Amino acid sequence: MKRRSFVQGAAAGTAAVALGVPHLSGLAQQSVTLKFHTFMSPASGVWLTMHKPWMDKVEKDSGGRIKFEAYPAMQLGGTPVQLYDQARDGVVDVVWTLPGNTAGRFPRIECFELPFMMNNAEATSKAYWEYFQTQCPDEFKETQVLALHVHGPGMFHTVAKQIKTPADLKGLKVRGPTRQVTSLLRAVGAIPVGMPLPQIPDALSKGTIEGAVIPWEVVPAVKVQELTKFHTEFPAGSPALYTTTFVMAMNKARYDGLAPDLKKVIDANSGMATSAWLGKTQQGNDAPSRKITADRGNTIYTLSAAEAQEFVKLSAPVDDAWVADMDKRGFNGKALLASARALIAKHA
């Protein structure tokens, strides 16, 4: 009898929703809670000025029907290397991570990590998004890509030695974030050590590495201003030593299962404009972090154009090796590189 009453009640409720009964029609409006996971510290500029504002905007635009459970610093477990697969497999719903954490898995995207490609993160992020759409839309086919962007100019931070020439890097163990950046470090004379960002403080304090390449904005998040004394940046306005690519990706089934209007909210907070905003915001955090470092009395050296050119010349084989690798994989490496450069110039 109880079972029959429940079934009859459910049927009546369904009919009432179909007829638009006010107090029941609201139940038909889908609400979702999405788990957002990343390796960035909750005190980092990336988390405070990029991730949280993005989630807040999505929640607001959805009228509160999309909510986030936010997990920085790998709080849901795993390692930074596993983040993309966590989104792919539905362990979490949205991740922000480095494609380069898994060396060679997203090879065509690596083009944007080649030496001296960019100096403006907003423009380069727009180019990165368009390059993905036109040259390699299958590169992240296992997830729903929400945004793609880069950080501001990468540079050297060292414990005991100021870097002014490639010769100063000889024999120095320097952390690099991705395989193209470690190739660059090797080309200019350093001993490259690949490792995710969160490992940098421990590696510097133990002497496992003697320096690192990161942009200014992330320096305070990993206390590099406290663990190093010397910083070498490239001339303002000139191409940067390197940049790193990022992807914000969503579990595909989770995205596909959203109500149409909620899917539109996600779409409106995805794409080129969102990618550009993320890149601009991240590079915008460079100046405050540089000031924190300068206020400690650390030594900041800016290379002259002639000094920077020494690094440019030595890094040229990195481009050639990437092109050859693409050709071996069945892609036209030269055309991909030309496309990336043209798109960066277009958006700049």
C-alpha positions in Angstrom: 0.0 0.0 0.0 2.8 2.4 0.8 4.6 1.6 -2.4 1.4 2.2 -4.4 0.9 5.6 -2.7 4.5 6.6 -3.5 4.2 5.7 -7.2 0.8 7.4 -7.5 2.3 10.5 -5.8 5.3 10.5 -8.1 3.0 10.3 -11.1 0.9 13.1 -9.8 4.0 15.2 -9.3 5.3 14.6 -12.8 1.9 15.6 -14.2 1.9 18.7 -12.0 5.3 19.8 -13.3 4.2 19.2 -16.9 1.1 21.5 -16.2 3.4 24.1 -14.6 2.2 24.0 -11.1 4.4 26.7 -9.5 5.6 25.1 -6.3 6.5 21.9 -8.1 8.0 23.3 -11.3 11.0 24.6 -9.4 12.0 21.1 -8.7 12.6 20.6 -12.4 15.4 23.2 -12.4 18.7 21.4 -12.2 21.3 22.5 -9.6 24.8 21.0 -9.6 27.9 21.1 -7.4 31.2 20.8 -9.3 34.5 19.8 -7.7 37.4 22.1 -8.8 40.8 20.6 -8.2 44.3 22.1 -8.7 47.9 22.0 -7.3 48.1 25.7 -6.7 48.3 26.9 -3.1 45.2 28.6 -1.5 47.5 31.6 -0.9 48.7 31.9 -4.5 47.8 34.7 -6.8 46.5 32.2 -9.3 44.0 30.8 -6.8 43.0 34.2 -5.3 42.8 36.3 -8.5 42.0 33.7 -11.2 40.4 30.5 -9.9 38.1 31.9 -7.2 36.8 34.8 -9.3 36.1 32.5 -12.2 34.1 30.1 -9.9 32.3 33.1 -8.3 31.3 34.4 -11.7 30.0 31.0 -12.8 28.0 30.7 -9.6 26.6 34.2 -10.0 25.8 33.8 -13.7 23.9 30.6 -13.0 21.8 32.2 -10.3 23.4 29.9 -7.7 22.4 26.7 -9.6 26.0 25.9 -10.2 28.1 25.7 -7.1 31.7 24.7 -6.6 33.5 22.7 -4.0 37.0 24.2 -4.3 40.1 22.1 -3.6 43.5 23.8 -4.0 46.9 22.2 -3.2 45.8 18.7 -4.3 43.5 18.4 -1.3 41.5 15.6 -3.0 44.7 13.5 -3.3 46.9 12.4 -6.2 49.8 14.4 -7.7 49.8 17.3 -10.1 50.7 14.9 -12.9 47.4 13.1 -12.4 45.1 16.1 -12.5 44.1 15.9 -16.2 43.2 12.3 -15.8 41.2 13.1 -12.7 39.0 15.3 -14.9 38.9 12.7 -17.7 37.9 9.9 -15.4 35.3 11.9 -13.4 37.3 11.7 -10.1 36.7 15.5 -10.1 34.7 17.8 -12.4 37.1 20.7 -13.3 40.8 20.9 -13.1 43.5 23.6 -13.8 46.8 22.1 -14.7 49.9 22.0 -17.0 49.6 19.9 -20.1 53.4 19.7 -19.9 53.2 17.8 -16.6 52.8 14.7 -18.8 55.8 15.0 -21.1 55.0 14.4 -24.8 51.3 13.6 -24.2 50.0 16.9 -25.8 52.9 17.4 -28.3 51.4 20.1 -30.6 50.5 22.3 -27.6 54.2 22.4 -26.6 54.8 24.8 -29.5 53.8 27.6 -27.2 56.5 26.6 -24.6 59.4 26.9 -27.1 62.0 29.6 -26.3 61.4 33.2 -27.0 57.9 32.8 -28.4 56.0 35.5 -26.4 56.1 38.6 -24.2 52.4 39.2 -23.6 50.3 36.6 -21.8 47.0 38.0 -22.9 47.8 38.0 -26.6 49.5 34.7 -26.5 46.6 33.1 -24.6 44.3 34.3 -27.4 46.7 32.8 -29.9 46.9 29.5 -27.9 43.1 29.2 -28.0 42.9 29.9 -31.7 45.8 27.5 -32.4 44.0 24.8 -30.5 40.8 25.3 -32.4 42.4 25.4 -35.8 45.5 23.2 -35.6 44.9 20.5 -32.9 41.2 20.4 -31.7 41.7 16.7 -30.8 44.7 17.4 -28.5 42.4 17.5 -25.4 39.6 15.3 -26.9 39.1 13.3 -23.6 37.7 16.4 -21.8 35.7 19.5 -22.3 38.2 22.3 -22.6 37.1 25.5 -20.9 40.2 27.7 -21.2 43.8 27.7 -22.4 46.4 30.3 -21.4 50.0 31.0 -20.6 51.8 33.0 -17.9 54.0 36.0 -18.1 57.7 35.9 -19.0 59.7 33.1 -17.4 63.0 33.9 -15.9 65.9 32.7 -13.7 66.0 32.5 -9.9 69.2 31.2 -8.4 70.5 30.6 -4.9 74.2 31.6 -5.0 75.1 32.8 -8.5 73.8 35.7 -10.6 73.1 34.7 -14.2 74.3 37.1 -16.8 75.5 34.8 -19.5 74.9 31.2 -20.5 78.4 30.4 -19.1 77.0 31.3 -15.7 74.6 28.3 -16.0 77.3 25.7 -16.7 76.9 22.8 -14.2 74.0 24.5 -12.4 71.0 22.3 -11.5 68.0 24.3 -12.5 64.3 23.3 -12.2 62.2 23.4 -15.4 58.4 22.8 -15.6 58.1 20.9 -18.9 60.1 19.0 -21.4 60.6 21.9 -23.8 61.8 24.1 -21.0 64.2 21.5 -19.7 65.5 21.2 -23.3 66.0 25.0 -23.3 67.9 24.8 -20.0 70.2 22.1 -21.4 70.8 24.1 -24.6 71.9 27.2 -22.6 74.3 25.1 -20.4 72.3 24.2 -17.3 71.7 20.8 -15.8 67.9 20.6 -16.2 65.8 19.0 -13.4 62.1 18.5 -14.2 59.7 18.8 -11.4 56.2 20.2 -10.6 55.9 23.6 -9.0 55.0 22.4 -5.4 58.3 20.6 -5.1 60.4 23.7 -5.7 60.7 24.9 -2.0 61.9 21.5 -0.7 64.3 21.0 -3.6 65.9 24.5 -3.1 66.2 24.1 0.6 67.9 20.7 0.3 70.2 21.7 -2.6 68.6 19.3 -5.0 68.4 22.2 -7.3 70.4 25.5 -7.3 67.8 27.5 -9.2 64.5 27.5 -11.0 62.8 29.1 -13.9 59.4 30.5 -13.1 57.5 33.8 -13.7 57.5 36.5 -11.1 53.9 36.0 -10.2 54.3 32.6 -8.6 57.5 33.5 -6.7 55.8 34.2 -3.3 53.5 31.2 -3.5 56.6 28.9 -3.3 58.8 31.2 -1.2 61.4 31.5 -4.0 62.2 35.0 -2.8 63.3 33.6 0.5 65.1 30.6 -0.9 67.1 32.4 -3.6 69.1 35.6 -3.7 69.5 36.3 -7.4 67.0 36.9 -10.2 67.6 37.4 -13.9 65.0 38.8 -16.2 65.0 39.5 -19.9 64.6 43.0 -21.4 61.1 44.4 -21.2 59.3 44.2 -24.5 61.6 41.6 -25.9 60.5 37.9 -26.3 60.5 36.0 -23.0 62.9 33.2 -22.2 59.8 30.9 -22.1 56.3 30.5 -21.0 54.2 27.5 -19.8 50.8 26.4 -21.1 47.8 25.8 -18.9 44.5 24.1 -19.5 41.3 24.3 -17.5 39.3 21.2 -18.4 36.0 19.7 -17.4 34.8 16.1 -17.3 33.1 15.6 -20.6 30.2 13.5 -19.3 29.6 16.0 -16.5 29.5 18.9 -19.0 27.2 17.0 -21.4 24.8 16.2 -18.6 24.2 19.8 -17.6 20.8 21.4 -18.3 21.0 23.4 -21.6 20.9 26.8 -19.8 23.6 25.8 -17.3 25.7 24.6 -20.2 25.3 28.1 -21.7 26.7 29.5 -18.5 29.8 27.4 -18.7 30.2 28.2 -22.3 29.9 31.9 -21.6 32.8 31.6 -19.1 34.9 29.5 -21.5 36.8 30.1 -24.7 39.1 32.8 -26.0 37.9 35.7 -23.9 38.2 33.7 -20.7 41.6 32.4 -21.8 42.8 36.0 -22.5 41.5 37.1 -19.1 43.4 34.3 -17.3 46.6 35.1 -19.1 46.3 38.9 -18.5 45.5 38.4 -14.8 48.4 36.0 -14.3 50.9 38.3 -15.9 49.3 41.2 -14.0 50.5 39.5 -10.8 54.1 39.8 -11.9 54.8 43.3 -10.7 53.6 42.9 -7.1 55.6 39.7 -6.7 58.7 41.4 -8.2 58.3 44.2 -5.6 58.1 41.7 -2.7 61.4 40.2 -3.9 63.0 43.6 -4.4 61.9 44.7 -0.9 63.8 41.8 0.6 67.0 43.2 -0.9 67.5 40.4 -3.4 69.5 41.2 -6.5 67.5 41.6 -9.7 69.5 41.8 -12.9 68.0 42.7 -16.3 69.9 41.5 -19.2 70.8 43.9 -22.0 69.6 43.2 -25.5 73.0 41.9 -26.5 73.3 39.6 -23.4 69.8 38.2 -24.1 70.8 37.5 -27.7 73.3 35.0 -26.5 70.5 32.9 -25.0 68.4 33.3 -28.1 71.2 31.9 -30.3 71.9 28.9 -28.1 68.2 28.0 -27.9 67.6 27.8 -31.6 68.2 24.0 -31.8 65.3 23.5 -29.3 62.9 24.7 -32.0 64.5 22.5 -34.6 64.2 19.4 -32.4 60.5 20.1 -31.7 59.8 20.4 -35.4 61.6 17.2 -36.1 59.7 15.4 -33.3 56.4 16.7 -34.8 57.4 15.4 -38.2 58.1 12.0 -36.8 54.7 11.9 -35.2 53.0 12.6 -38.6 52.5 16.3 -38.1 53.9 19.2 -40.1 56.1 20.7 -37.4 57.3 23.7 -39.5 53.7 24.6 -40.4 52.6 24.3 -36.7 55.4 26.6 -35.5 54.7 29.1 -38.3 51.0 29.1 -37.4 51.7 29.7 -33.7 54.0 32.6 -34.4 51.5 34.1 -36.8 48.7 33.9 -34.3 50.8 35.5 -31.6 51.6 38.3 -33.9 48.0 38.7 -35.0 46.7 38.9 -31.4 49.5 41.2 -30.3 
